[in-house]
Amino acid sequence: MRSIDTGPDALGTPNTRAWATPLELGLLGAIWGASFLFMRVAAKDFGAVPLVELRLGLGALVLLPFLWRARSSFPLKLWPKLALIGAINSAIPFVLFAWAAQRAPAGVAAITNSMAVLFTALVGFLFFGEKIGPQRAIALAAGFVGVVVLASGKAAGASVGWAVIAGCSAAFLYGIAANVLRRHLAGLPPAAVAAATLGTSALLTLPFAIAQWPEHAIPVMSWFSAAMLGVLCTGIAFAMYYRLILRIGAARAVTVTYLVPLFGVAWAWLLLDEPLTLTMGIAGVLILGSVALSQRATR
């Protein structure tokens, strides 16, 4: 795939907007970083599962046109596999992050999210026979040290250890899903796959969301946060991400991973007045540094 700044575009005309790619990567990092802010605001009123149901349903609706356009590529026999991958890649991780948002600052979950890149390499090594190499092994070790540092910290006097475990478990599931997607759904339109997995996840989560739907009135700000989480941070962000992959390739698009925790911490600090702790800073440097080292080794 030819990148945006190395030649003509798909219509054969010279590309004069080389600035578009870093701008879009920054915007996507800001949007995904904001998802932890919106979860932090809305999870306390909705609860984890009802909030995730709204996120999945709204995200699937935004991406539905992509699925409809590629519907001939999705036979009935493929849908059980899509449902399983949706549970691993969307439903369960989203619930874990929403649960963590009820118990720890938004920045904590944002930092653990970046472990997904390292877990993808680890799962490939453990279960799919991929080579990991000494540089990526060092990156994994540094990342796990960062997790230990993060889990040892406190926020407002309370331990965030369980929230860190939940966030890392979600990132580990992302790592599993990334390997499964690459091997079993290769060749399908990515945005359509995202719509299908989000939609099946919404159906799987629906009974649990109904059973746990809050009986109290939900504040307007929490409704707004839930809507933004589903429409902007899931549906529109997924579409932006896959558009970037198609234009500049996955290796460059995945660099957005470095920006998400930075924006996640910044939004929480600016808008929720959440503190920036020393353990968050040390852990963030270790984890982001390990992700950068892992990506360099991959290239």
C-alpha positions, -999 to +999 in steps of 0.1 A: +000+000+000+015+033-011+016+059+017+000+093+015+032+112+012+052+091-013+034+096-046+001+099-065-031+090-048-057+065-060-068+088-088-033+092-101-030+129-091+000+141-071-007+143-034-002+177-020-015+170+015+013+151+032+003+169+065-031+150+065-017+117+079-001+131+111-031+153+116-055+124+113-033+102+136-033+129+162-071+134+159-077+097+162-054+095+192-074+124+208-107+106+201-096+073+215-080+090+244-113+107+251-131+073+253-116+067+287-129+101+298-164+093+286-163+059+303-152+075+335-181+100+334-209+076+323-199+042+340-208+054+375-244+061+364-251+034+338-229+006+352-204-013+331-226-036+310-255-012+301-229+014+291-211-011+269-244-021+253-250+015+242-214+018+230-216-014+209-251-007+195-243+029+185-209+019+171-224-008+150-251+015+136-224+040+125-205+013+106-236-005+093-233+010+058-198-006+054-213-040+063-243-036+040-220-027+011-200-059+016-228-082+027-222-107+000-188-114+016-205-125+049-222-159+045-243-173+073-216-199+082-192-170+090-214-154+117-207-177+146-170-169+141-177-132+139-197-135+172-169-152+190-143-127+178-167-099+187-169-112+222-131-113+225-124-081+207-153-059+218-178-070+243-156-084+271-127-058+268-152-029+267-169-042+299-135-046+316-125-011+308-159+003+319-156-017+351-121-002+356-135+033+349-157+030+380-127+023+402-097+043+389-088+075+371-093+075+333-055+078+327-049+044+344-071+025+319-056+045+290-021+035+299-030-002+302-047-001+268-014+004+251-003-030+264-024-045+235+006-041+211+028-061+234+002-087+241-003-092+204+033-102+201+032-124+232+001-143+220+016-147+185+047-162+202+029-185+227+001-198+205+009-192+169+046-200+166+058-165+158+093-155+166+097-128+192+134-119+191+156-104+219+145-068+213+108-076+215+115-098+246+131-068+263+101-047+253+077-071+268+097-073+300+098-035+302+061-033+296+053-057+323+075-038+348+055-007+338+022-026+346+036-036+381+046+000+388+011+012+377-007-014+398+013-004+429+000+032+427-029+048+445-055+074+435-071+096+461-057+072+487-072+041+471-054+013+453-059+010+415-045-025+413-077-043+403-085-016+377-050-022+362-056-059+362-090-054+344-074-031+318-045-054+312-069-083+308-088-063+282-055-055+264-046-093+265-080-101+248-072-075+222-039-093+216-057-126+211-083-110+188-056-093+166-040-127+159-073-144+153-085-117+130-053-118+110-055-155+105-093-161+100-108-130+086-080-118+063-093-105+030-126-092+043-133-054+044-120-043+079-148-017+085-174-043+076-158-068+100-159-042+127-196-035+121-203-072+122-184-079+154-198-049+172-233-058+161-230-094+173-214-082+205-244-059+211-268-088+207-248-110+230-246-083+257-282-071+254-298-096+279-272-087+306-276-050+299-314-053+303-310-072+336-286-046+350-302-015+335-302+012+362-335+021+379-324+057+388-325+086+364-294+091+343-279+126+342-278+143+309-239+144+310-238+107+313-262+102+283-240+126+263-208+107+273-224+074+264-235+087+230-200+101+223-184+069+234-205+049+209-208+073+179-175+091+180-150+069+199-163+036+184-181+040+152-164+071+136-130+062+152-131+027+137-139+041+103-111+066+105-086+039+117-095+015+088-093+044+063-058+051+076-048+015+073-060+014+037-041+045+028-008+043+048-006+006+059-011-010+093+025-005+105+021+033+103-015+034+114-008+015+146+015+043+158-017+059+171-011+036+201+015+060+214-009+089+214-040+073+231-026+071+267-011+106+264-045+120+254-063+098+279-043+112+308-044+148+294-082+148+290-088+134+325-064+160+339-080+189+320-117+181+323-120+159+353-092+173+374-077+139+379-042+140+394-010+130+375+008+107+399+045+097+399+036+060+394+015+069+363+043+088+349+069+061+354+046+034+342+036+054+311+072+059+302+080+022+306+050+010+288+051+035+259+088+030+256+084-008+254+057-004+227+080+018+207+108-007+211+085-035+200+073-017+169+109-008+160+118-045+163+088-055+141+098-031+114 
